[in-house]
């Protein structure tokens, strides 16, 4: 693509169309951009537009498109084409910093993200001057530019907070500190001085305080892994100024907005984080500064209001206290009973109250409320922080703290009892307090696993929780109902089974509640209860115990999907999946009506897939319906195909990328249920599955290979007959997969199925070419994974076509090639083969080479006979060799760059392990003994003499054992 005005104009038009709400306009435009993004200059077009276009909407759109392009394509993946040309890479790195610094803030943020994505791959090796280029801009004095640099540095360095320690990481951080720490400290001091100079200029202060917040975030990232010497030497400068900023109160920076945190709050929150980091990790060095920070943060907590805008500040301040109070040598700061009472009264209890803002979120923004409350992403909520502080204090002061709070809990419940209609929030706070007091350790799988001995959870359940669950009006006091449901869910491992069984029908009725939070919690609680294990590794709650409620459970779950706000509720869908899985055969009578509802839902969500978890559980539920029904009656598979195929066809025609891997898995499951023939509806689709475009997307590869394997298994003969012209296409797929280190094992899965299920004559003409391709790959890049797959394949070939055919095909490629493969690959490497089926294939294949291949007995290959037998006995008797050469580096399939619909395996579409040899060989050791016996009767005397001269004693002993077990002897 040439950089000219006509092309710029075209690109502008397409970018404008991608913003169109009408999918018939938007989709083709997105497809067009996807089709041209591989062209050289494409990213430079986008940068030109975002710099020069007059229309601001197009500039922002170009910036977002550019960032996403970088995200998808910048990383270079081994075995895959480089998606950004080298000249484009150089041009982008040469211009992007200047562009970012001279752009308006909205665009600056997008480019800053793009720089950090490029930096993650290229810095420091391939982009050594990035930092110096950034640091020199600190001297510009222009804070628009300085903040641009700080924002970029923040997005570049924040990964240091969660990277694993490594020498590479240390050397990168050292490089950054050498270049960046001093200029950052100088900038910090200068900015604080400027704040004093401009103390009355509100606009200047806003810019300066956003700089200070970014500087504080950078301080956190650079100090996270270890305490750098530079910051230790300059601790006085940083901590004194941080302390000063914590206690600063500038009226000009206070905002009237009750929701949005102002600059002052954001800065103080970050300083609390920084102080907590030092208190936790570097407590010895930080000790001189700690008392004044505790005092400043305590004063901050006592004087800050209940408004939402202070939430982050208050929760970070409480988290600071929580991290200090559980360190043994700060214990003395909290020992006094008055201090404990004061913390409980002034910090913990007020921050556990359910505020009107929480009530609004509960009613109007239920999704966010659930995410914060259920999934623990409420890290920055006051309640979570207060709860953490309770846990921290309980570490050393469990008795006194429990006693103080018991008083509060009783008085709150007393207030509620006086007037439930008015005082329900008191009960809510009491339940929250009990929960935070009682929970010591928690896991996603089991809920609370360790509880405070001083809290009687059963008694509290019976006296205060059960009444809310039993209340006949499920829509009254929804917050308390949600609390009660959550209590059952959290303490499920602590409550006795009879109480859980008592709760199940009550939870089922709560699925009908109007409140989204309430019916979501009910679905989630049921799903968690259904996964609990009983004593004998079965589920705690059995299908028989669920029998009286099965119909109501299924009805209410499906009805809940129709409630406003829950059309794509992932918790309900997961509960449907889990109910199917628990109830098994009990759902069969309901499936004919439910499958219709599931497919209708699938059709709706496929128009615009937006909830990946919901969609995943939806497909899992479809798989369960198929498996459970067809297990007892395989002929029902056709009724599922009638229901599902119209939707699948639409998904395939509209190329709904997120759903294709799922569709292929469900189709595999259906096809595998058929007895040995392929229905015509599948045959019609076969040519489409070989289209190269489908194989470009890594997420499609595993499910597509499995689907093609199912085609071959059920209809290798009919493919050879009616679709023989498609065999080259099938082998083309194998050729593509075998060339990639990440996917070569998938190529072998396909090849093994072709060898196993296709009539031999249909692939005769291609056999030699297949072996040549495999040898080329062996020469170019030989990995352990490839060798293991290659060994299984050649042995399967030998089992299928015979040892002579294997020897002949090798020797037809190059004379004596068979001997080289035996000597260089099979004998030294067979120990690496893993998996019972794979080992069996190799054992049977090698046995055939030893006993059914004349060339092994009377040519130069004979010298390899005993070493090969020794290797086979080693495969039977020695532990598997799982060593991998040091220089070998496997690319995980999950490491595909950027956002691609990765392959999500459906647990309930699982494929049974397939054994191509099956019952024909029960025990390969016996087969070896019998085959050697047969060989020795054909040429008497030869076998014992070869054994006695060169097989080692231990192997010989094992072999004697096999011969005895098979009751045969050698002649």
N, C-alpha and C positions, 0 to 999 in steps of 0.2 A: 504494500500500500504506500503510494507516494504521499508525502506531506504537501498537499495542495488544498486550495480553498474548496474545490468541488467535493473532495473527500471529507473535509471538515464539515461542510454543509450537510452531507448525507448522514454523518455520524450524529450531528446535532439533532436531526429529525428523528433518528431512531432512539436517541436518548430521551427525547420528549415523549415518544410513544411508550417507552417503558414506564412512564409515570401515569399512563392512562388507566382509569379504574376498570375499563371494559377489557376482560381477558382476551377477547378476539383481536383486539388491537395490541395489547401488552405482550401476550405470549409470542407472536411471530417476531416482534421487535427484540425480545430477549433471546430468541433462537438465533436471530441474525447476528447479534453481538457475540453470542457464544461461537458462532461459526467463523467470525473474523478475528477473534482474539489471538489466534495463533500467528497472525500475520506480523511481519516486522513493521515497526513504527506504530503499531496500535496503541501501546501505552503512551507514546509521545504525543499522539493525537489527543488523548485524554488530558495530558498535562497542558497542552497548548490551549485546549478549550477552557480548562479551569483557570488558566491565567488570563486569557484574552477575551473570552466570550462576554458580550454585553448583558446577556440574560442571567441574572443571579441564580435562578432555579436550575438552569443547565450547568452552571459552574459547580454548584453543590452536587448535582447528579453525577457530573463527570468525576468529581472528587471521590464520591462513594464508590462509583464503578471502578475507579482506579485502585482504591484500597482493596476491594474484593478481588480484583484481577491479581494483585500482588499476593494476596492471601492464598489464592488457589494455585498460582503458577510459579512463585519465585523459588521455592525449594527444588533443588535438583535431586531427582530420585534415580538411584542406580538402575540400569536396564530400561529406563524410560527416557523418551526424547526430552531434551532441554526445551521448556515451553516458552522461555523468554530469550530472544537472540542476544548474543554477547554485546553487539553494538548498542542495543536497547538498554541492557543492564548498565553499561558504562555511562550512557547518556542520562539515565534516570539518577544514578548516584551523583553525577556531576552537578545536576540542577535542582534536585529535590529540596535540599536544605534552604537554599535561597528562596525558592518558590514558597516553601512552607512559612518562612519567616516574613515574607511580604504579603501573605494572603490574609483575608479577614478570618476571624476566629473560627467560624463554622467550618471553613475549608482547612484551616490550620490543624484542627483536631484530626481530620481524616488523614491528612498528609503525615502528621506526627505518628499516627498508628501505622501507616504504611512504612515509615522509616524504621519503626521498631520491629516490624516483621522482617524487613530486609536486614536490619542489624542483627536479629536473632540468628540469621543464616550466615551473614557475611562478616560481622564484626567479631574480633578485630582483624583476622587474617586477610580477608578480601576487601576490607574497607578501613585501612589503618588510620586514615586522616579524619575519620568521622568526628572523634572527640575534640581534636585540636580545632577543627573548623567550628565546632559548637562553642568551645570555651572562649575563643577570640571574640565571640559576639557579646559576651558578658560586659566587655568594655564599651559597648556602643552607647550605654546610658539610656537606650530606648526600651522601656519596659514591655512594650508589645513584642519586641524581638526577644528580649530576655525571657519573658514568660513562654514564648514559643519554644526556646531552647530547653527551658526547665521541664516543660510538658513532655517534650520528646525524650529527654533524659529519663524522666520518670517512667514513661512507658517502656523504655529500653532496659532500665535497671530493676524494675519491680519483680522481674522473674527471679532475682537473687533471693527473694523471700521464700521461694518454694522449690529451688533446685537442690538436687542431692549434692553432697560435697564431692568434689573431684579435683585432681590437680589442675585440670583444664579450667575449671571454674575459678580456682584460687588465682591462677595466673591472670585470668581476665579481670578479676576484681582488683588485683594488685595494679594492673595497668591502668584501670579506671581511676583508682585512688591516686596514683602518682600524677595523673594528668588533671584530675577533677577536684580532689578534696580541698586543696588550698584555695583555688579560685572560688569554690562554693562557699567556703568559710568567709573569705573576704566579701563576697556578695552578700552573705547573711548579715555581716556587721554593717556594711554600707546601707543595706535596705532598712535596718533598724534605725540607723541615724537619720535616714531620709524620713522615716515615719515620725520622728520627733520634729524635724524641720517643717514637715507639712501637716502637723497635728490638727490643723483646722481646715484643711482642704479635703473635702469628702471624696472627690473624684480621684485625687492622687492616692488617698489612703486605700481605696478599693483595689487599685492596681497593685500597690505595694503589699497589701495583705494577701492577695492571691499569690504573689511571688513567695511570701513567707510560708504559706501553706505548702506550696510545691517544694520549697527548700526543705521543709520539715519532713515531707514524704520521702525525698531523696535521702535525707539523713537516716531514715528508718531502713530503706533498702540497702544502703551501703554498710550499715552496722549490723545487719541481720545475721549474716553467716558467722561472723567473729568480730571481736572488738579490734578495729584497725589501730595500729600504733599512732597514726596521725590524730585520730579522734580522741584517743586516750590522752595524748599530750595537750590537746586543745579542749578537754572536757570543761574546764572552767568557763571558757568563752561560750560554748554552746549551752551548758546547763544554766548558767547565770541568766543568759538571755531568754532561754525557754521559760525559766521561772518568772522572769519579768513579764513575759507575754501572757503567762497564765493568769497573773494577777491584774493585768491591764484591763481597764474598762473604759472604752472610748464611746461616748454617747453618740457620736456621729455614725458609728458603725452598727448601731442597734437598728433592727428592722421591725416594721410593724407587722410583717407577715407572720402568722402563727404557725404556718406549715413548714416553710422553706428555711433551712438553716442559713444563717448569715455568715459572712467571712470570718467574723470573730469566733463564732462557734466552731466552724470547720478547723480553724487554726488550733484552737485550744484542744479539740478532740484529738488531732494528730499529735499534739505535744503529750497528751495523756498516754497515747499509744507508745510514743518514744520513751517516756519515763518508765512505762510498764516493761518495755523490752529490756532496758538497762537493769531494772529491779530484778527481773527474772534471770537474765543471762549473765550480767556482769555485776552481781550484787556487791562484790568486794570493792571494786573500783568506784561504784556508785554510792557506797555507804555514806560518805560525807554529805552528799546532796539529798539523801532520801528524806530525812525528817521534814525539811522545808517543803519538799514536793507533797508529802502526805498532808501537811497543814494546808497548803494552797489548794489541793484537790478537795480536801474535806470542806473548806470554806466555800469552794465553788459548788459543791453538791448541795450544801445547806441553803445556799442563796439562789439557786437556779429554779425557775418555775416549771409548771407541769406541761407547758406548751410543746407541741410536736417538734417545733424547730430545734428544741434542745435535746431531742432523743439521742442523737449520736454522741453529743458531748457527755451527757449524763451516763450513757451506757459505757463509754470508754473510760470515764472517770471511775465508775464502779468497778470495771474490769481491772483498773490499776490497783484499787484497794484489794480486790479478790486475789490478784497475783502476789501482792505483798503479804497478805495475812496468812498464806499457806507456806511461807518460807520460814524454816525453823528459827533463823536468827533475827526475824522481825517480830517474833511471837510476843515479845515483851510490850510492843506498842499497843496490843489489843487485850492484854490480860485483865485489866481492870473491869470489874462488873459494870461500872458506870459507863465505860467506853462501849462495851458490848451493847448495853441497853440503848445507849444513844445511837449507835450505828443501826440497830434494829428499828428504832422508833423513827429516826430522822431520814434514814437512807433506804432501808429495805422495804418497810411497809408502804411508805408513800409511792414507791416505784413499782409496787405490785398491783396497785389499784387499776381497775378497768375504767379507762377514761372515756369521755364521750367520743374522742377521736378513734379509740379502739372500736367503740360501738358502731360508728359510721363505717369503718373498714369491714367489720363483721357483716354488716347489712349490704353495703354497696360495692365493696371491693373484695368479695369473698375469696377470689383466687389468690390475691396477694396475702390475705389474712391466713389462709390455709398454708401457703408456702412458708410463711414466717413461723407459724405456730407448730405445724406438723413436721416440716422437713428440716427444722433446725436452722433455717437460713435467717432466724430471728436473732442472729448474733448481735446486731446493733439495736435490739429493742431493750427498753428499760427492764422489762420483766425478766428476760433471759439473763441480763447482767446481774440483776438482784438475786436471781436464782443461783448463779455462779458464786456470788459473794456468800450466800448462805452455805453452799457446799464448802467453800474455802474456809469459812469460820468453823464449820463442823469438824474440820480435820483435827484441830487442837481443842476446841471448846464445845464438843457435841452436846454434853449434858446441859451447861448453862444456856446455850442458844436454843435447844429444844424446849427448855423450861420457859424461857422468855416468850417464844412464839406460841407455845400451847396456850398461854394466857390470851394472846391476840386472837388465836383461832377461835377459842371459846367465846370471846366477847363478840367477834364478828358473826358467828353463828347465832349468838343470842340476839343480836340486832336484827338479823334476817328473820328469826322466828317471830319477833314482835310484829313485823309488817312485811311479809314476803314481796308483795307487789311493789313497794317502794324501795326496799333494802336488798334487792337480789344481788347487787354488786358486792355486798359484804360477803355473801356466801361464795361468790366467784373468787374473791381474793383469798378466802379461807382455803378453798380447794387448791388454789395455786400454791399457797404457803405449805400446805400439807405435802403436796407433790414435790416441791423443791426440798423440803426437809427430809422426806423419806427416801429420795432417790440418791443413791451413792454412785452406782455404776449402771450404764445403760448401753444396750446394743440395738441396732435396727432389727435384728432377727428375733430377739427375745423380750424386748422392752426393758424394764428395770430388772437388773440381774442381782443387784446388791441393795438391800434396804436398811434404813436406820432402825435398829432394834427398838428404839424408844417410841416408835410410832406404830399404833395398831391398825394396819391397813384394812383387815377384814371388818373390824368393828366400825371403822369409818365408812366402809362400803355399805354395810347393812343399815347404819343409822342415817347416813346423809346422802349417799349416792343412789341407792336403789329406789328411793321415793321419786326422784326425778325421772329415772328410767321408766318407772311403772305408771307415771302420770298419764291418764287416758288422752289428754289433749297434747299431741306431739308438737303443736305449734306454739305452745305457751312457754315463755321464758327460754327461747332458743339457746341463749348463751349458757345457761345452767345445764341444759340438756347436752349441749356440745361438751361442756366440762365433764359431765357424768360419763359420756361415751369415751372421752379421752382417758378418763381415770381407769376404766376397764381395760382399755387398750394398753396403757402404759404399764399397769401392774398385773398384766395377764399371767406373768410367770409366778406372781406372789399369791394370787387368789386361788382358792381351791376349785377343783373342776366343777363341783355342783353349782357354785355361784356363776361360773362362766356359762354353764348350760342354762341356768335361769336367765342369764342376760341375752342369750341368742335370740329368742323370739321377740324380746323387747327391742333389740337392735334392728331386727327385720322390720318392725313396725315404724321405727324412726327413719327408715329409707323413704317414707312418704312425706317427711316433713318438708314444708315449703322452704325453710332456710337452707341455702346451699351448703353452708358450713356444717349444719347439723346432719343432713343426709349424706354428705361426703364423709364425715367422720364415722357415721354408722357403717358405710360401705367399707371404709378402711379398717375399722375395728373387726368386722366379720372376716375380712380377708386375712388379717393377722391371726385371728383365732383359728382359722382353718389351716394355717401352716404350722400350728404347734404340734410337737411330737409327743406321743404317749410313751408308755413304758417299753413296749416291744417294737419300737421304731416305726409304729404306724402313726396315723394322725391321732391327736388327743381326742378330737371330736369325730365320731365314726359316722359313716353314711346312715347306719341304722338309727343313731340318735337324732339325725337330722330329718329322718323320714316324715315325722308329723308336720314339719315346716317347709319341706322341699318346694311345694307348689307356691306357697306364699313368698318364699325367698326369691325364686326365679321371677315371679310376677312383679314383685316390688323392685327388684334390681332393674328390670327392663323398663318399668314405669318411671323409675327415677331418672333414666336417660331422657325422658320427655319433659322433665321439670325445667322451668326457665333457668338458663345459666349452666345447665349440666349436659347439654347435647353431646359434648365431647369430654365428659368428665373421666379422667384417667383412673381415678380411684374406683369408680363404679365399674368400669370396664375390667379392671384388674380383679375386682371382687367376682365378676361374672366368670372370668377365666378360672379363678381359684375354686369357685363353687362347682363348675363343671368337673374340674380335676378331682375334687373331693368326692362328689356324688357318683361319678362314673356311670354304671348302667342305669342308675335311678333317673338320669336325665333323658334317656332314650325316648320315652313317650312324649316329651315336650319338644324334642328337636324339630319336628316338622314345622311347628309354628315359630320357634325361636330362630331357625336358620333364615327364615324370610326376613325377620327383623334385623339380623346381623348383616345380611347381604344388602338390605336397603340402607343401613347405616354406612356400609362400606362404599356404596355408590355415592352417597352424599359427601363423605369426607374425601373421596378421591378427586372431587372437583377442586379442592383447595387444601391439601394436607398441611395442617398447621400444628398438630399435637402429636409429636413422634411417639410418646409413651402410650397414648390412647390407641393409636394405630397399631402399635406392636401388640398390645393385649387383645385388640380386636382380631388380628390374624391368629394369635395363639388360641383364642376361643373358637375360631373357625376350625383350626386343626383338631382341637379336642373333640368338637362335635363329630368330625369325620372319623377320627380314630375310634372313639367310644362306640359309635353306631355301627361302623363297619367291622369292628372286632367280633361282634356277635352275628352280624349278617353282612358279609362282603358285597352282596348284590346291591345293597342300597347305595353303593358308590355312584351309580348313574344318576340317582335323584340329586345328590350333591352337585354333580357336574352340571345338571340342568339349572340348578339355582345359581351356581357360581360363575359358569362360563360367560354369560352375557356381561357381567360386571368386569370379569378379567379381560374380556375382549376390548371393552371400552378403555380400561386402564392401559392396555398394550397399545391401542390405537392412538391414545392421547399422550403416550410416552410419559406417564406419571412416574418420574425417576425414583421417587422415594418408595414407591410400592412394588416396583418390578422384582427386587430380590425376594419379597414376600410371596408374590404371585407364583414365582418359579418354585418356591419351596412347597406351597400348597399343592401345585400341580404335580410335583414329584410324589408327594404323599398320596394323592389320588391315583396316579398312574401305577405306583408300586402296589396298590391294593388289587388292581386288575389281575385276573389270571393271565396266562401267557399269550396275550394278543394286545394290539394297540387299536383302540377305537378310531374311527376315521376323523373324529373331531380333533384328535391329537395330531394325526398325520398331516392334516391341513396346516397346522401351525409349525411343523418341523422345519421347513425351509427358513422361516422367519427367525428361528433361534440361532441360525448360523450367521446372521448379519453382523459384519464387523463392528458396527456402531455400538451394539449391545455389549461387545467384549471390551470396548474401550474403558468402560466404567468398572473400577476394581470391585465395587460392591456387588456387581452382578455375577462375578466369576464363580465363586463357590456354589451358589444355588443353580446356576445354569449348567455347570458341569454335572451336578447331581441329577438335574432333569434329563440331560442327554444320556447319562448312564441308565436312567430309568427307561428311556426310549430303547436303548440298545438291549437292555435286559429283557424287556417285554416283547420287543419286535425286531431284533437284529435281522431275522430272516426277511421280514416284510420290508425293512428298509433296503436290504440288498436287492430285493425283487422290484419294488415299485419306486424306490427313490435312489437307485444306484448312482444317478448323476449328482447326488448330494454328498457322496463319500469324499470327493476331493475337498468339499467345503468343511466337512467334519475333520479331515486331516489338517486342513488349514488352521482350524482352531487349535488343534494339538500343537502345530508348529509355532503359533504365536505364544502359547502358554509355556512351552518348553524353553523358549528363549529368555524367559524372565526368572530371575533367581527367586522372586517372591512367589511366583505362581507355578513353578515347574512341577511341583507335586500334583497340582490339579491336572496338568497335561498328562501325567502318568496315569491318574485315575481314569481319564478318558481313554487313553491308549489301552490300558488293561481291559476295560469293558469292550473295546473294539475287538481285541484278540479273543476275549472269552466268548462273546456272543455273536459276532458276525460269522457267516459261513466262510470257511477258509478261502474258497475260490474267489470270493468277492473282494478280498484285499491282497491277493497274490501279487498283483502288478505293483502295489505300493510298498511291499514289505522292505525291499532293499533301501528305498529312499528313507523310510522311517529310521532304519538303523544308521544310515549315513548322517541324518540330522542329529541323532543322539551322540554319535562320535564327535561331530563338530562341536557340540556343546561341551562334551567331556574335555576336548582340547582347549576350548576358549576359557571356560571357568568351571572347574570341578569343585563342587561343594559337597560336604558330607550328606546333606539332604538329597542332593541329586544322585549320589552314588547309591544310597539306600533304595531310592525309588527305582534306579536303573537295575539293581540286583533283583528286586522283586519282579520287575518286568521280564528280564531275560529268562528267569526261572519259570515264570508263568507261561512264557512262549514255549519253553521246553516241555512243560507239562501238557500244553495244549497240542503242539505240533510234533513233539518227539525230539529226542536228543540229537538225532542225525540231522534233522532240519535245522536245528540251532547251529550245529557245527558247520553245516554247509553254507548257511547264509553269511556267517562271519567270514569263512574262507573265500566266499565269492566276492566280498568287498576287497579283500587283500589276502594273499596267501599267508598262511600261518597266523592269521588274526585271532583264530579261536584260542590258540595257545597263549597268545599275549593277554587276551581278556581273562583267561583262567589265572594266569600267573600274576598279572598286575592288578586285577580288580577283584575277582571272586575269592581267591584264596586269602589275600590279606584283609579284605574289607567285610567279608560276610558276617563277621562278629558284630558289626555295627547295626545290623538289621534288628528292628524292634517291633513288637506287636505279635501276638500268637499266630494270627492268620498269615502275616508276612513271613514269619519264621517257617511256618508249615510249607508255604509255597516254595521257599528256597530249599528246604530240606528235600521235598519231593523232586524238585528240578535237579538238584545236585545228584541225588540218588540215580536219577535217569541218566545223567551224563556219565556217572561212574559205571553203570551196569548195562546201558543200552546203546552205547556209542562205540562201535568197533574201532574207530580211530584212536580211542583212549588205550586200546590194548596192544596195538602193534604199529605205532608210528612214533615220531619224536614226541608226541603228546604223552606217551606212556610214563615219562619221568614225572609228570604232574599228577598221576593217578593217586599215589599215596598222600602227597601234600593236600590234595583236594579232599580225600577221605578224612584226613586229620582235621581239616578246616570244618568239615561237616560235623564231626564228633564234638569239636569245639563249640559249634553253634548249639548243639544239644546240651552240652555240659557246663560250659564256661559262662560266667556272668556277662551280660551284654556290655559291649564296649561303647560307652556313651561319651568318649572324649571327642572334643572338637578342636581342630588346629587353631592356634592362637590368632593367626592372621585372618581367620574367617569371620565374617560379620553377616549375620542373617538380617535381612530386612523383614520386619514384621509386616504382615499384610495390613495390620491396622495403621501402619505408619504412612499410609497414602497421604499425599500433601493436601493441605487446605480442606475445604468442606466438600467431601463427596459423600453421597449416600453410602456410608460404609455398610458392609454386610452385617445385618443383624440376624443372628441365628435364632430361629424359632425353636424353643425348647420342646414344644409338643409336636413338632414336625420331624422329630428325630429319626434318623435312618438306622435301621438295624445293621450290625456288622455283617458283611457278606463274605462267605468263605467259598471261593470258586472251586475248591477241591471237594468240599462237603464231606459226606460220609464215606466216599470212596476210599479215603485213607483215614483210619481212626488214629493210629499211632505211627508217626513217621519213622520212629526207631525200629519198629517191627518191620515196616516196609523195607528199610535199608537191609536188615538181616535177611529177609526173604529174597530180595533182589540179588544180594551178594551170593546167596545159596544157589539161585538160579544161574547166575553168571558162572559160578565155580563148576556147576555140573556141565555147562556148555564147553568150558575149557579147563579140564581137571588139572590141579596142581599149580596153576598160574597164580590164583588169588592168594592162597596161603604163603607162597614164596614171596610175593610182593609185600605182604603184610609183615612177614618175619624179618625182612631185610631193612625196612625203613620206617615202619610206624612206631611211634614212641610207646613205651611200656604202659603208661597210664591210659592212653587212647585204646591200646589193645585190650586192656582190662575192661573198659567200658563196652567195647565191641563184643567181647565174650558174653557180657551181660545181655546185650540185645539178642545175640544168637540163642542163648539159653531161653530167654523170654519167648522167642519165636519158635522154640523147639526145632531148630534146624542146625546143621553144621556145614562147614566148608569142605569141599573135596579137592 
